[in-house]
Amino acid sequence: MRATLMVFVFFCSYSYLSSQAELEAGFDLLENGQYEAAISFFSDETLPEAYSKTVNICYARALGLGGALPQAMAVLQDLSFQYPEDTEVALNVAEAFLWNSSYEEALALYASLVVDNPQSFVANYGYANANAALDKDVQALRYMEVALSLDPDNEQAHIAFNSILLKSAFNLYKAGRYTEAVATLDRINEQYIDVPKVEALRSQITTATQSNFGLQYGRDIDSNDNSSSRYGLNVNFGFAERHRISMESSYRQLTDAQGAMTTQQSVTFGDRIKINKRLEFSARLAAVGIQYTDRSETRITNQLKLTGFLSQKLFAEMAYTRDINDVNKALLELNLYTSNLSLVSNYMLTKRLGLFSRTEWQEQSDDNRLVGQVFSLYYTLNNVPLIRIGGNGSFQSYKFNDPRYFTPEYYRHVELFFLVEKMNSEGWQYRMQANVGHQSIAETPQQITYKLEGRLGFAFKSKINLSGQFAYNSAAQLNTGGAYDHFQAGLNLSYSL
């Protein structure tokens, strides 16, 4: 949501207003957006030489507004050499920088023009737009207010001013400064803006600041007759704006093929911190109590994670997790601690084509070591509902094989997937994903694999959300403990206050 909020408009300069009737037809073409015709008109060598500067400015504007940016800039640069002290030429060069997305150059030129021409509407308006394009919202709003004080009835300036307010509110929201974001939204004059966008942002802020309470139940079983049941309770709430505190407790029963049972009880505390509009840091600490047949013990786990959008196209995540391997009862009783470092990135090659990757290095308390990589290339066919197709590839390998648990020398898995998802804030919600692929486990022949995941829920106007989900997986991946068939199902009930 950035912008598309920048609006550049044609301003007739003083020389245009004082020019003779010979040029009026060309001015009309420019004002009406008939740029090809305007290019033809102002390139006519029979036009009066006395209006050479004005003709060339209009010719450059017709080129630039018509999309021929390099040619427009070349004409204007020639004019700036001919008229180095001419304010009119400089204003057009600065605007051409904006057309060309050369925002730093535009900002520097407008800064000098505003100093030399503090009462110029065009200079202040352009300087505000240059600041806004660089997300310098405070400066942008200040100079747009100056521009409006010079020309209070200029509708385009009102539209731009309110667009910058909306963008500023969005940036404040992304940075976790919710109170300031709401105050900025309250300044918007809805006469000059797309009202649904304002209301959508208000809704996002409300969602970000509300407290949530949830209950979960889940059960899973694999082809080796290992099973578990889990009951969970969680709450999360905003604290001091930039923080989101979470607390969770859970009770889990793990049963093996012989019916022997082990129980887990855990309490987890977490904090998600907005560093700025691009970066977020989260920390989690958990105490896990385990009750065996003949003994009990407590284990401590934790996670540190830094996530952020490094650019509009690139999302990245770095995480360190110290955890216990508790996929099933047998693994839990091995008392294996894992220290995992992971790097995740998602890069949008185009608006619809994306590339996801995850690399992890894991050290275990038994001196075993895991290296894993996952790649996904996907294409978004539709946004609402989300329809996506793609392919995944993964590779994992252990330092050595331990017969007590799934530690293949190497594991390779390739699959294709199809995803449909619609997650409304109110009404029916659903998600369905189907995968088909094949896997190789060390010397084992390749095998066909299937995955099917589904979720169906309903979000009530009362802020109650009820959903159920299931997942079936026939791939013997590491997170299933090596079982070839793994089935999970669960229910979730949440309430937002």
KOLZATOR-285855 format. One record per residue: x, y, z of N, C-alpha, C in turn. Coordinates in pm, whole numbers, plus 50000, padded with zeros to 5 digits. Layout:
<nodes>
XYZXYZXYZ...
</nodes>
This chain:
<nodes>
500854988250000500005000050000500885012250000501555014549897502465025849892502295032949767502435037349722501955042849623501765048949506501035044349450499775047349384499135058749454499665062649568499135074549634499735087149574500795085949499501445097549442500735101549314500285113849309499565118649191500295130749136500675130049008501345141348945500425147348841500345160248836499355166848753500025177648671499405180948560499945191248471499545205148520500525213548540500285227548576500755236448462499885245148417500295254748314501165265548380502325267748325503205277948382502775291748334503385301748395503005315448363503255318748217504315312848161504605315848020503535310047929502965298447971501895292747891500705302447887500385308148001499225316848011499395329447929500635333747913500875346247840501215343947694501245331247649501605328347511500455332047417500815333047292499835337147191498925325547153497905328747076496885318947039497455307346959498655309546898499225298946816499445285946894499635286947027499955275247108498755269647184497645276747181496515272747265495985258947230495975255447103495505242247063496385231347123497695233647130498615224047190498395222747340498125234347408497845233847551496615225347579495595226947495494365219247513494625204247498495485200647402495815186447384496485180747508497425188447567498095183947689497125182347804496285192347824495365192247936494345180947924494025176947801493045166347780493675152447769494985151747791495665138847789495885133047651495825141147546496055136347411497535138147376498365129647438499805131947435500435129347298499965119347227500525116847093500285128847002499065134247008498745145946927499545157946973499755159247105500535170447159501985169447115502545157047113503925155147066504045159946922503085156146840503095160246700502975175446688502105181346770501895195846763503155203446801503765200046913504905207946963506225204346896506235194046812507455191146736507425198046599506375205746573506225212946446507245224446441508165223946346509235233946337508745247546289507485248446245506955261246197506395269846309506395264646433505895272546545506825284446568506315295646617507105307846633508345305646719509475310246672510745309146744510695316246878509865326546887509785334447010509315325947128508615315147098508085306747206508865293647217510135293947178510945281747173511015274547308511245282147414511375275847546510065269047586508945276447570507645270947606507305258747521507605259547391507325248347300508105235947344509375237647378510185226147418509755220247552509345229047644508825224047772507565215647748506655220847667505415213647638505705200647562506675200947473507055188947399507595178347495508445182647589508995173347688507895167747778506945176347814505845171747900504985161547826504735164047700503935154647621504655141147610505975141647591506755129247586506695121847720506955129247828507005123047961505675117448005504625125547991503295120948031502785109947940503325109147820502955098547728503755085947747504725086047839505495074047871506895073647817507285083347734508645083547678509555091447773509845085647889510555092947994511995096647957512795087447902514175091247869514245102847769513375102547667513375113247569512955126547632511955126047721511505138247789512625144147874513315135447947514395140148032515535146147949515815140347835516885145547749516555159647701515295161947661514885175347616514995185347730514535181547848514565190747962515985193448008516865183348003518255185548041518915195447946518605194447817519135204247721518645218347755517365219247791516815232447828517495237847953517805229048051518425233848174519835239148148520515233948045521815239348008521665253047941520595254347860520355267147793519875277947890519075273647990518505283348085518825278848228520075279748269520485274148399519825280848520519365293048507518745300148620517245301048606516665294048513515235295348485514425286048578513575292148660512785284548757511785275348688511165280348582510175272348511510785259448457511975260348397512655248648344513015239148459513545244748567513935236448681512745228948740511585235348748510385228748800509995216948713510095218648583509765207548493510785196348500512065199748518513085189348535512815181448663512475188548769512185181748897511005172348883509955176948813508795168248795509135156148708510015158148611510435146948527511185136448610511945140948709512585131448801511535122948872510435129248911509355121848976508755111548881508495115548757507955106048659508865093948646510165096548653511165086148629511525078548756510805081348866511045074948996512435077949051513025089049005514325093449059514045102949174513555097249284513015105449392514085113449466515245107749486516315115149556516735127549476516865125949343517235137349258516125147949259514875143249254513745152649259513735160149391513975152949501513955159149633515005170149644516225167349597517305177149605516985189649524516425187849403516125199349318514955207349375513895200549420512765207749479513165215249606514095209449684514535216049808515105229849779515925230849673516495243849637515435253049578514505247449503513445255649443512515261549549512235253849654511375258849762512065270049838513365268849857514105279649925514075292349842514265291049711514295302849624512905308149592511895299349600510525303349562509535298449668509615303649790508765298549898507265300549873506885309849786505475312249758504995305249630505805296249578505425288849458504605276549495503375276349449502525264649472503145252149410503595253249285504135241649213505355236049285506255244849334507455240249404507095232949533506195238449611505815232149738505065219049714504195219049613503445206949581504395195849537505325199049448506275189149400507195184149510507635193449600508515189549710507775179949805506485182549828505685173649913505605159749851505375158949720505275146049654506605138449656507705145649640509025139249644509285133349782508945140749888509105135650024508225123450047506975124249998506045113050018506535100449948507115102049829507605090549754508735083349828509435090749916510525085049994510075081750137508775081750159508185078750290508595088550399508925100750360509175111450457507865118950477506965112150549505585116650553505385129850627506145132050733505985144550809506315156550722507435155750650507815166650560506815167950445506345156550395505385156850284504105164150324503585160950441502355167350487502575182350512503725185650565504015199750594504005208050466504675203450363504775211350241503495210650157502725199750171501435199550103500475209550168500605211350300499795221450368500185235450321501475237550299501925250550246501335252750107501385242250024500835243349889499355246849894498615240549984497175243349995496895257350050497805262350133497615276050181497805286150068498605282349968498835291049853497725289749749497095278249743496005275949648494965267049716494135272649804493205264749885492165257149805491875261349683490825255049605491345244449508492615241249516493185231649422492785217349463491895211449388491355198349424492435187549420493335188549321494375178349310495275178349433495555190149488496385190949608495635185149728494315187149735493525181149843493575165949834493435160649712493495146149693494865140849737495925147649693497285143149728497515143949879497045154749942497225156550087496565145050164495345141550127494645130850197495215117050164495745115450044496425103050009497685101150093498415111950115499615111150198499235108150343498135113950390497655110650524497375095750537496715090050436496405075750441497675067450439498625071050356499885063750350500655065050481500645076850539501315078950667500675070450776499345069850778498645061650876499015046950860499125042550735499505028550709500915025850759501845034950734503225033250781503285032950933502505041250999502455041351145501885028151197500855023351130500265010351168501284999151154502024998851043503024988451022504134989151126504405001251178505445002951279504915000351420503624997151434503054994451565502665006851642502615018351576502235030951643500755033451615499925025351681498505024651647497755037351684498065043251799497365055451841497605066751741498865068251697499185078651599498535075551465498445062651431497815058951305496345062751304495635060151414494225063951422494065079051417494925086351489494855101051488495075106551348495955100151272496205104551134495005101651046494385090051063493175086950988492055096951017491995101451142490935111051180491105124551111492285127351059492525139950989492055139650844491765127750794491435126350653490065132250621490005139950514488735144950461488265134950356487245127250389486815116250304486215120850171486055133950155485575139350028486605137149917487875135949956488945135549857489675122049854489035111449899489775098749907488815087049893489385075549867488605063249857488255058449998487035060650039486605057850177486815043250217486515033350132486735019350172488175016450214489155023250153490545021250193490785026150335490155037350370490285042850505489675033150606488485028250576487805019150668488545005850678489125001350569489884988850572491084990150665491775001650661492915003750749492465004850894491335011450919490795012051056490534997851108489984989451023489704975751062490994968051093492034970251013493314963751037493904968051171493794980951203494314986051331493524979951447492204979251431491364973151535491774958651559492004951251452492424937251464493764936151534494674945351503496024944851560496034948251709495044955551756495044960151894494114952251985493294943551929492344936452013493014924652085492374920152190492834908452265492114896052211492844884952207492284872652153492404861252255491354853352263491334841752351490994829552266491684818552289491444806852204491504793652278490724784252229490734770452276491024761452158491854751252177492174742052068492104727652116491704719252026491794704752047492324698551919493274689451934493824682851817494174668351846494104660251743494484646151758495204641851630496224633451648496934628151532497284613551554497444606451443497804592351447498624589251322499624580251335500434576751219500344561951190500994557751082500904543851036501624534151127502424539251223503084530651321502284529651450501024534251445500114533751559500554542551675501364552751647501614563151746500494573351735500034578351849498974588451846499174598451959498494609651947498534619552054497274628052048496904633252163495784642552175496284654852249495814666652204496294679052264495124688352292495154694552410494194704652448494984717452480494534728652426495294741052445494414752952478494974762252550494324774952583495354785952563494974796552489495924807452470495234820852475496024831052503495544844752504496684853552453496354863752373497364873452331496724887252328497514897352358496994910952368498094921052341497684932652296498634943352272499094949652402500364953552407500914959752526501894970652483501684982852533502584994052501502754995752350501694993152277501584994852132502514985752052503794986552071504714979051985504804964252023504284960552139504404946852188503084939352175503194926452147502034917652153502424905752238501844905152356502164894852454501264882752432501834870952441501044858652428501364849252542500344842152585500494831952690499684819752647500274807952661499624795852616499904784452713498904776652739499084764452818498484752852739499084741252751498584729752676498804716852755497984707252725498084693852785498044683852670499004674652666499124665252555499354651152608498664641552549498844627452580499414620552457500544613352475501184606152366501104591252396500634583452298500434569052317501154561552207501824550452242502514542452140501644530652099502204521852014501434510651958500994500752066501714500052177501364490752284500384496852385500024509552364499074516052454499714523352569501054523052579501734530252686501594545352662501474552752772501154566952759502164575652834502454587152773503254597652836502494610652820502584619452920501864632152912502834643952915502414654652849503144667252848502234678452895502754687152977502054699453013503034710952991502594721152921503514732152890502854745652915503694755152951503284769052965504274777352885503744785552795504594793352704504274808152715505314816352720505174830852720505934836352598505324845852531505964851652414505724866552402506584873052327506444887352299506844889852155505964896552081506254900351943506384915451940507534920351896507864934451907508024940651769507294951351742507454958951619508674968251635509714965651558510894974251564510654986851482510194985051361509774995951274508764990251175508464997751071507424992950980507854980850898509134977850895509614966550815510044954550900510534956951021511144946351101510314943151224510334930251260509624925451377510484915051447510534915751580511314906251659510374899051754510544885951768509714878551862510574869151945510134867252068510824858352160509804849552231510174837152257509274827852320510044819252419509454816952536510054808552640508984799152692509314786252701508324776352744508924766852846508104763152942508454752653038507554740753009508164729152987507424717152948507624706553057506534702853122506574692253221506174679053158506974668453180506724655453117506564644953225505514637353215505224626753311505334613153243506394605653280506554591953232505894582353331505984569453299505404559353388506084559453525507404561253526508154560053650508854572753696508694583653621509394595953661508764607953593509174619553636508724632053573509904641553564509834650853471510914660653453510374673053385511164683653390510784696353327511874700553230511444704853112512394709453011512044723752970513064731352935512894745352895513234746752747512354753052672512604755652530512474770652504513034775252395512934789452363513104791652214512724803452171512874807252030513084822252019513994826151931514224840151896514074841451745513334851551701513064852651557513044867251514513694870051403513694883351343513124882051203512054889451174511424888851043511254902850987511164903750856510944916850797510944916750646510384927350590510404929650445511614938350415512644932250357513854939650324513634948850205512624945750124512194954250015510744950749988510144957549892508754954349859508614940349803509694934749751509634921449690510204910349778511014914049876511754903849952511364903650099510884892050144510634889550286511704879950336512204882350457513244873650512512964870950659513464859550704513294855650844514534848150890514984851151010516084843751072515634839751211515804826951246515294822151373516274812451437516324813051571517054803051649516054796651744516004783351745515064776251829515774765051904515574764852034516024753452115514774746152160514654733452117513394726352137513684711952175512614704252193512744690052219512054682552105512584671152071511994662951966510874654652028509644658652004508504651952069507444647851967507884643751847506934639551743506064628151793506654618751865505884607751921506484603852056505854594052122506274590052257507714584852260508084576552161509434570952159510494581852147510234591552060511204602452044511264611152169510134613552231510114621652353510964615252462510894602152472511624595252577513134594552551513564597452429514994598052400515644610552458514814620052500515314632252565516294639952474515884641652349516744648552252516424663352247517394671452279517284685852258517794689352119517174698752054517624703251922517874718251925518984722451867519294736651850519284739451701518324747551659518064749151516518224763651474519024766051372519164779251311518564778451171517624787251140516964786751009516964800450943517054800450811516974812450728515884810250625514954819650619513824818750528513764831150442513434829550316513234841150229512084838350133511414848950096510354847949994510514860049901510814857249776511074867949681510044867349568509394878749544508404879449437509114883249307509244873649218509884876049088509014885249003507704883549012506724892448951505604894249054504544901149017503444902849110502764889649144502904879749058502224866949079503174855149099504394856449055505344845449062506314847549178506354837849270507194839149388508104827249408509204829649480510174819049512510414819149662510124807849725510304806249870511464796749895512254799549997513334790250034513514790250186513914778750236514224777250378515444768150391516424772850467517624764950494517774763850646518074751950695518214750350840519414741450873520014744850987521104737051043520704733551185520734720551216520244716251346521274707351416521664711151536522534703051620521684696451727521924683551751521154676351851522024672851971521384670252082522114667352206522834653952200522504645452101523244632852085524364634151983524734646651950525824649851856525474647251710524244643451683523824642251544523564656151488523604657051356523454670151293522584668651169521654678051153520744678151038520984690650955521014688750823521034699950729519844698150637519054708550622517864707450539517634719750454517074717650337516734728550246515374725750183514574736350172513264735450109513134746950010512634744149890512404754449790510984753049736510384764349704509044764149647508934775149542508504771449424508214781049318506704780649295506044792149309504584792149303504074803749218502854802049170502214812149087500794814449137500434827049159499114830649210498194833449093497184824949078496224826548969495164836949001494814838149129493764847349171494034851349316493624863649352493904868549486492744866249583491504868449540490344866549629489274858749552489044846049588489834838249683491224835549628492154832649717493514829649675493544816049606494034815849483494224803349409495684803049364496384792649405497834792249381498244778249341499174777449247499774764749207501284765949220501954754549235503404755449246504044741849266505344742249286506104730149311507054732049428507224721349507508134721549623509234711349604510404714649652511494705149655512204706049789512524694749850513194695049980514294684549984515314687550066516424678350085516864679450230516984668050297517494667650434518484656150448519464658050533520414647250559520934648250701521194636750764521764636050898523244632450891523934636350995525364633351006525584618351014524784611451094524884596951103523494591051128523354578451096522074571551113521974565651252520844568351318520564562551449519304554151434519404541051456518244532251432517054534951524517254542751629516164545351723515164555451670515564563251571514634573251516514994576051371514134583451301514234585651156515384595251126516544589551085517734597651057518364592950927517704595050815518244590150687519524597550648520364590450575521574596750522521194608450432520134606450356519564617650281518084614950256517344625450243515914624650214515604635150109515024630849995514654640149889513154638949862512544650449841511104650249817510754661349718510024658049613509584667649511508084665949495507354677149488505894676149476505324688449407504114686649353503314697549297502134699949389501664712649397500534715349485499544724949420498334724349473497244733249432496574738249560496414751449572495894757549694494734766949662493664765949741492544775249736492294779949879492184793049897492034798350033491224811150034490354812250132489594824550155489434826350305490064836650359490064838950503489454852650531488134853550531487444866150557487504869750704487354882750732487234887050871485864883550927484884881550840483554877150880483034867150777482174857850824481574848250733482404835550720482114827950614482774815150594484244817050556485074808450611486494808050580486854793750538487764792650443488154779150403489564779250346490174767550352491494765450293491604750850253492024748350130492194734650082493474733949998494314724250032495554722349956495754707549928496104704549804496374690849762497764690149698498554680249739499914678449688500094664249636500884662749533501294649549487502774650349449503534640049488504974640549459505614626949471506944626949484507644614449509508844617149598509254606749672510324608149769511374597349750512594600749794513694591149796514304591549936514454579949997515034578950130516254569850121517444576050124518694568450113518614558549996518744545650023518754535649916517354530649880516334535549948514964531049922514504535949785513794527749707513274532449577512324544249596512204551949491511304563449496509874558849517509114567049591507734563849623506844575849594505644573449547504664583949524504104588649659503934601649676503414607149801502194615849774501344616749876500154624949867499994633049997499484645049980499134653250095497774659650067497004660850171495714667750160495474675050291495264688150280494994696350399493734704450376492944705750481491714713450469491384720950597490714732050582490244739850696488934746450658487964745850748486674752150726486244758950855485854771450845485464778650965484464789550935483984795651042483044806751029483404817251132483534829651085483834840951172482544848851194482054848751317480794855351350481024870351373479984878251353480074892651378480374895551524480044886251610480314887851754481774885751788482624883951686484074881851701484414867751749483454858751743483734844751771484104837851640485144829751647485614822551528485694807751560485014799651482485014785151502485504778551374486444769251388486974762751269487434748651301487474740551197488004727051207488974724551094489954715851117490934713151012491414698751018491954694350906492524680950899493714681250805494594671250818495744670050728496104655250716496294650850593496774637350567498074638350488499074630350527500374631050464500924616950452501274612750331501864599450313503374600150292503954612250302505404613850287506074611550422507144603750422507844600450546508824611550583508304623550604509164634850631509614634950777510604643050802511204643250935510224647751042509304656951004508354661951104507204652151130507214640351065506234629851095506924617851160508174619551198508884608751264509154596851175509084598851044509364588050950508184579350919507014582350975505814574350944505334577550803504924566950730504544568950591503134574450575502294572750675500954578550671500714585650804500304597950794500124606050915498844614050899497964613350998496684620350990496504629051114496064641451092495794650851200494414656951182493764660151293492484667151289492394675851414491634686651404491534695451519490384705151509490074711251623489044721551635489624733751703489194745651659489644758151720488454767051748488444773051865487424782851902488124794951958487874806751901488544818851948487554830251961487924839752045487094851552067488004863752074487624874152002488394886652000487644897252076488354904252162487744914452246488314928252212
</nodes>
